[in-house]
């Protein structure tokens, strides 16, 4: 509260739900909030056993903020404010008026002091101006996929935010995720084959339009087929071993039941 940093640090805790609530008498933070109604329903990433970080508890001091950015992997996002006030600037889809490479390195206070006045000057057409939102406690801000935005904490704040992928923007999420998180995308594709085959087929059609992604998909399918073949061979080998063991036990029982095959400890048949 007493720091005078130009760009104060913030806490982004992506594990708050996993750490808390493990004791039988405690339900943890996750039990204390619900996803807003508009965004309920499983994100497409949920079909995979593992997914990149996607929800955060954010604790931030006054004057801190997030630099100009777009949400990862083509996802949408919602942000619900619990305490304090935030100032949002969400850029239009056409960002040609902005120098994204330079502005994304600016701290939030600097962006609002230097770029925002220019965006509302006569030199900038109205269609290029950002959408400004003053967010108060209990309010939720929705950020569509691909929209660059910058946020300034006007006071000390506490918020919860989640990123999600829906089938309505599956195409862009698939293409971006393939390029930026190929290892995760391989596991995601495998899960889609099992749980959402119609989206797996859609992914194959999308991949056919991009040579690099198509090559990745072919390699993943080969790995899956090899893995399936290996598992089948291992299962077959185990079945053969069990059958051989059962047959040996049966032969041993036959020998024990035949009096003519009883031997003493020296190996000679008893008369």
N, C-alpha and C positions, 0 to 999 in steps of 0.2 A: 504493500500500500504506500510505502514511503519512497519507492525507487523513482529515479528521475531519468531512467533510460529512454532513449528516443524510440526504441523498438523493444519493449519489455517481453520477456519470455512467457509462453503460455503452456499449459499442461493439456496434452492430448492423450487420454488414457483409453486405449483400445481393448484392454483386458478387464475392465471393471466388472463385466458380467460374469467372467470365468473365475475371477478371484473370490468374489463374494458369493454367499449363499451356499457354500459347501457344508457348513455346519447344519445338522438336522433342524435346529431351532431358528435358523436364519434364512430368509428368502433372498436377501441381497438387493442391490439396486435395480436389477432387471424386473423384480416383482413390483416396483414402485412406479412404473410408467408403462404405457401402452403405445404402440406405433399408431400415429394418427390414422383415422379411418380411410382417408384417401390412398394411403400407401400400404395398407395391410395386404397380406398375401405373400407367399414365399417369393423372394428374389430368385431369379434363375440360377444364381451362383449357389443357392442352397442345396442343389441336387448333388454337388460335389462334396466328398468327405472333408476336404480342406478348401478354404477360400482365403484370398488376401484379406487383411483387416478391412472392416466395413462399418463399424460403429464406434463412436468415441464419446466419452464424457469430457467436455472442454471446460476448464477453469482458467479464467484469464483476467489479468488486471487492467485497469483503465489505461488507455492509449496503446494497448497492444492490438494486434490484428493479424489477419492472414494476408499474405502478399497476393497480388493478382494471379489467379490460377483458374484452371478448369478441373472438374472432378475426375478422378482416375478411371481408366478403362472404359470411357464412354458412358459412365453411370450417371443417373440422376441422384439428387440428394434432398433430404429434408433436414431442417434444423429447428429444434424447439428450444426457446429460451426459458430458463427456469428463474433466473435472477439477473437484474441489471438491464442495460440497454445497448443495442448494437446498431451500427449504421452500415447498410449494405449498398454497394453499387454493382449492378448486374449489367454487363455490356450487351448491346444488341448482337444478333447473330453475325451481322456484317461488321467485322472489327477493323476494316481497312483504315479507319481514321487513327487507330491507336498503334503505337510501337510496342507490340507485345513483348518482344525479346528484351527491350530495355526496361519496360514498366514492371515486368514480373519480378525483377530484382529489387524494386523499391519497397521499403517498409510501408505499411498501410497509412500511417500519418503523412508521410511524404507524398504518397499518391493522391490523397485527398487534398493536400495543400497545393500541389503543383499541377496535377492533371485534371482534376475535377473542375476547377474554374475555367480552364481552357475548353473543356467539353461543353460548358454552358455559355460560352462566349459566342459572339456573332460569327466567329470563324468556323464554327462547327454547325452543320445542319442538324435539325431536330432529330432526324432519323438515326443519327450516330450517337445521340446522348444516352447515358446510362439510365437505368431504372434505379431510383433511390428509394430505400426502405429504411425507416426507423423501427426496429423491432423491440417490442416490450415483453415483459414476462407473460408467459402463457401463449404467446404467438408463435406460429410456425411459418418459416420461409421455405418455399420450394424452389430448387434450382434445376432447370431442365438440363439434360445432357448437352455437353459441348458449350455451355454458356460461361464465358470468363467472368469472374467476379472477385471483388476485394471487400474485406470486412474490417471495420474499425470498432473496437470496444469503447463506447462512450463512458462506461463506468466499469467497475468490477463485475464480471459476469460468470454465470454457470449455465451450460447448455448441453443438450444431447443431440447428436446428429448421426444419421445413417446414410450410406450409399446403397443404391439398389439398381438391379437390372431387370427390366420387364421384357416380355415378348414383343411389346410395341416398338421397342428400339433395339431389338435383338441384333439386327444386321450390323449396325455400327459398333455395338459392344463386342460382337464376335470378331470383327476385323481388327479392332484396336487391341483386344486381349490377345489375339494370336501373335501380333507383332511385339507387344510389350511383356507378356507373361506366357511364353510358349509352354513352359513346363506345367503351369497350372492349367492352361488351355487344353493340354493333352488329357489330363485327368477329368476336366470338365466335359470334354467331348465323350470320353468313355462313360461318364455318368449320364449324359444326354442319350446315348445309345440305349442304355438300360431303362431310363425313367421318362425321357421325353423324345422318343424316336422321331417324331415329326419335326422337332427342332434340330436334331442331328442331321436329318435329310436336308433341312434348310441350310445348315452350316456347310454341307457338302456342295450345294449349289453355289453358295457365296464363294467358297474356296476355289471353285472352278474358274472364277473370274479374275483370280490373282495368282500368278505363277508361283510366287514364293510361299503363299499360304497353302496352295494346292500341294506343293512338295512336302510341306510340314504334315498336312493331313494324310498324305500317302504313307509317310514314314510312321505316323501314329497308328494307322490301320495295320501296317505290317508288324509293328511291335505288339499290338493287341492280338493279332492272329498268331504270332510266334508264342506269346505268353499263353494264349488259350491252348495251342498245340502242346506246349511244355507241360501245362497243368494236366491235360488229358493223358499225355504219356506217363507222367508221374502217377496219376490215379490208376492207370492200367498196370503199371509196374507194382504198385501196392496191392492191387487186386490179385495179381499173379502170385505175389509172395504169400498173401493170406490163403489162397487156394492150395499152394504147395505145402504150407504149414498144416492146414486142415487134413490134407491127404496123408502127410507123414504121421499125424496123430491117429488117423484111422488105421494105418498100417501097424502102428505100435499096439493098438488095441487088439487087432487081429492076432498078432504074435502072442500077446499075453493070454488070449482066450484059447489058444491051441496048445494042449498038454504036450504034444510031441516036440514043441519048440522050447520047453522049459529047460534052462541050463543052470548049473551051480555056479559058484563064484569063480571057479577055475576055468569056466568056459566049456566043460564037458557036459554032454547031455546026461540027465539023471535017468537011471534004469528003473 
